[in-house]
Amino acid sequence: MTQGATGGTRTTGVPPYAGVVIDLDGVCYRGSQPVPGAPEAVARLRRAGIGVAYATNNATRTPEQAAAKLTRLGFEAAPEQIATSALAAADMIAPGTRCLVVGADGLRAALRARGCVLVEDPAAAEAVVTGLDRDITYDTLTRGTRALLAGARFVASNADSSFPDVDGISPGAGAIMAALEMASGVTAERAGKPEPALFRTAAARLPEGPLLMIGDRVETDIHGAAALGWDTALVLTGVTDGTAAASADPAPTWIADDLAALVDL
C-alpha cells in the first residue's frame, strides 16, 4: 500500500509526473540482487510515458558501469540516464587540479574526464577527493590526512554513513569522509545528495514538468528533493524503515513498501 504524506491511501498509480529520478542502492537493488518487482515497476513508468533518470550517491561506478549493472538485473538503462555523485564532485573541481583520490574507479574516471591530474604523493595534492573505497587501507587514510593538513582542499562525493547491501547495511563513503575529517580537522565540501547539484544534473536528463524523486533515505533523497520543491517518494527497501518514515520531516509525498507498490503493480 502506498501512503500519502497526509495519511491517505492511493490505489490508482503514480500521478502524471513528467519524469522521475530514481535512486539505485536500496530502491532498484541491494548489492547484486534486484529489489523484487523493481525492474517491472520502472518498465511500467516508461510505458506510461514518464521520463526516467537515475541519481546515485554511489561514486564507485561510472555511468557506463552503473547502466551495465542495471541492465544485468533486468532494468532498461543507458549511461546518459545516470547521474552519479562522482560526476557532481568532479564538476566542483577545476581542470588541471592535482587530486589525491580516496575512492574507486567511478570517482577516478570522473576526475580524469574533468581533466584533473591524479597523484599519490600528499605533498603534491591540491585536493583530496573521497568516495566509497571497499579496499581502503591505513596508508590511504594517512596520505589523505597529510595532504589535508598541508592545505589541500577536501571534496567528498557524498556523506552517506551507510548503504543497503545484499546481506545487510554496510559502511558508506561518509564513514571514510568522517575519518579524514576527524584526523585532519578539515570539513569536507559535499557533492552528492542532499546537495542540489546531483538532483539538477539528473533533472537535465528529463522532460520539462513536475518531477518525483524516489529514494530510500530521508536525509539525502527526501530532504534534498523537497528543498527544490519536488514531490518525493520514500520506499522501505533500503535504509529508512517504517518507523523513521512515519516521523520524517519533511514528510515524503508518498511512502511505499517498495518500488512496485509505489506504481501499484
Residue pairs with C-beta under 8 A, 6 or more apart in sequence:
1 9
1 256
1 257
1 261
2 9
2 10
2 254
2 255
2 256
2 261
2 262
2 264
3 9
3 10
3 254
3 255
3 256
4 10
4 253
4 254
4 255
5 251
5 252
5 253
5 254
5 255
10 254
10 264
11 264
12 264
13 48
13 263
13 264
14 20
14 45
14 48
14 50
14 212
14 233
14 254
14 262
14 263
14 264
16 48
16 50
17 50
17 209
17 210
17 211
17 212
17 231
18 50
18 51
18 206
18 207
18 208
18 209
18 210
18 211
19 50
19 51
19 52
19 53
19 203
19 206
19 207
19 209
19 211
19 212
20 45
20 50
20 51
20 52
20 53
20 211
20 212
20 213
20 214
21 53
21 54
21 55
21 199
21 202
21 203
21 206
21 211
21 212
21 213
21 214
21 225
22 28
22 42
22 52
22 53
22 54
22 55
22 214
22 215
22 259
23 54
23 55
23 56
23 57
23 213
23 214
23 215
23 216
23 217
23 221
23 238
24 54
24 56
24 58
24 66
24 70
25 56
25 57
25 58
25 163
25 164
25 216
25 238
26 35
26 163
26 164
26 215
26 216
26 217
26 235
26 237
26 238
26 239
27 35
27 38
27 214
27 215
27 216
27 235
27 237
27 238
27 259
28 34
28 35
28 38
28 39
28 42
28 54
28 70
28 73
28 75
28 259
29 35
29 38
29 69
29 70
29 73
30 164
30 165
30 166
30 237
30 238
31 164
31 165
31 166
31 167
32 166
33 73
33 166
34 73
34 74
34 75
35 237
35 258
35 259
36 258
36 260
37 258
37 259
37 260
37 261
37 265
38 75
38 258
38 259
38 260
39 73
39 74
39 75
40 260
40 265
41 259
41 260
41 262
41 263
41 265
42 52
42 75
42 76
42 259
43 76
44 263
44 265
45 52
45 263
46 52
46 76
51 205
51 206
51 207
52 81
52 206
53 81
53 82
53 83
53 202
53 203
53 205
53 206
54 66
54 70
54 77
54 81
54 82
54 83
54 202
55 82
55 83
55 84
55 193
55 198
55 199
55 201
55 202
55 213
56 66
56 82
56 83
56 84
56 85
57 84
57 85
57 157
57 158
57 160
57 172
57 173
57 192
57 193
57 198
57 220
58 66
58 84
58 85
58 106
58 132
58 158
58 163
59 84
59 85
59 86
59 89
59 103
59 104
59 106
59 107
59 110
59 131
59 132
59 157
59 158
59 173
59 192
60 103
60 104
60 105
60 106
60 107
60 131
60 132
60 134
61 69
61 84
61 104
61 105
61 106
62 79
62 84
62 86
62 105
62 106
62 109
62 110
63 79
63 80
63 82
63 83
63 84
63 87
64 79
65 105
65 106
66 77
66 79
66 82
66 84
66 106
67 77
67 78
67 79
67 81
67 82
70 76
70 77
71 77
80 205
81 205
83 198
83 201
83 202
83 205
84 106
84 110
84 157
84 198
85 131
85 157
85 158
85 191
85 192
85 193
85 198
86 103
86 106
86 107
86 109
86 110
86 111
86 131
86 157
87 110
87 201
88 157
88 191
88 192
88 195
88 197
88 198
88 201
89 107
89 110
89 111
89 129
89 131
89 155
89 156
89 157
89 191
89 192
90 107
90 110
90 111
90 113
90 114
90 116
91 114
91 191
91 197
91 201
92 155
92 189
92 191
92 197
93 99
93 111
93 114
93 116
93 127
93 129
93 153
93 155
95 114
95 115
95 116
96 115
96 116
96 117
97 116
97 117
97 126
97 127
98 116
98 117
98 118
98 119
98 124
98 125
98 126
98 127
99 111
99 116
99 117
99 118
99 119
99 125
99 126
99 127
99 128
99 129
100 118
100 119
100 120
100 121
100 122
100 124
100 125
100 127
100 128
100 129
100 143
100 144
100 147
100 152
101 107
101 108
101 111
101 118
101 128
101 129
101 130
101 131
102 128
102 129
102 130
102 131
102 133
102 136
102 140
102 141
102 144
102 176
102 180
103 129
103 130
103 131
103 132
103 133
103 157
103 173
104 131
104 132
104 133
104 134
104 135
106 131
107 129
107 131
107 157
108 118
111 118
111 129
112 118
116 127
119 125
120 143
121 143
122 143
122 144
122 146
122 147
122 150
122 152
123 146
123 147
123 150
125 147
125 150
125 152
126 152
126 153
127 152
127 153
127 154
127 155
128 144
128 147
128 148
128 152
128 153
128 154
128 155
128 180
129 155
129 156
129 157
130 144
130 154
130 155
130 156
130 157
130 173
130 176
130 177
130 180
130 188
131 156
131 157
131 158
131 173
131 176
132 157
132 163
132 172
132 173
132 176
133 140
133 173
133 176
136 176
141 176
141 179
141 180
141 183
144 180
144 184
145 180
145 183
145 184
148 154
148 180
148 183
148 184
148 186
149 184
149 186
153 189
154 180
154 181
154 184
154 186
154 187
154 188
154 189
155 188
155 189
155 190
155 191
156 173
156 174
156 177
156 188
156 189
156 190
156 191
156 192
157 173
157 191
157 192
158 172
158 173
158 174
158 190
158 191
158 192
158 193
158 220
159 173
159 174
159 177
159 178
159 188
159 190
159 192
160 172
160 173
160 174
160 192
160 217
160 220
161 171
161 172
161 174
161 175
161 178
162 169
162 170
162 171
162 172
162 174
162 175
162 239
163 169
163 170
163 172
163 238
163 239
164 170
164 216
164 237
164 238
164 239
169 239
177 188
177 190
180 186
180 188
181 187
181 188
191 197
191 198
192 198
192 220
193 199
193 215
193 220
193 221
193 224
194 219
194 220
194 221
194 223
194 224
194 227
195 224
196 224
196 227
196 228
198 224
199 213
199 224
199 225
199 228
199 230
200 228
203 211
210 230
210 231
211 225
211 230
211 231
212 230
212 231
212 232
212 233
212 253
213 221
213 222
213 224
213 225
213 230
213 231
213 232
213 233
214 221
214 232
214 233
214 235
214 259
214 262
215 221
215 222
215 225
215 232
215 233
215 234
215 235
215 238
216 234
216 235
216 236
216 237
216 238
216 239
216 240
217 238
217 239
217 240
218 234
218 240
218 244
218 245
218 248
218 252
221 232
221 234
222 232
222 234
222 248
222 250
222 252
223 250
225 231
225 232
226 232
226 250
231 253
231 254
232 250
232 252
232 253
232 254
233 252
233 253
233 254
233 255
233 256
233 262
234 240
234 245
234 248
234 252
234 254
234 255
234 256
235 256
235 257
235 258
235 259
235 261
235 262
236 242
236 245
236 255
236 256
236 257
236 258
237 257
237 258
237 259
240 248
242 255
245 252
245 255
246 255
254 262
256 262
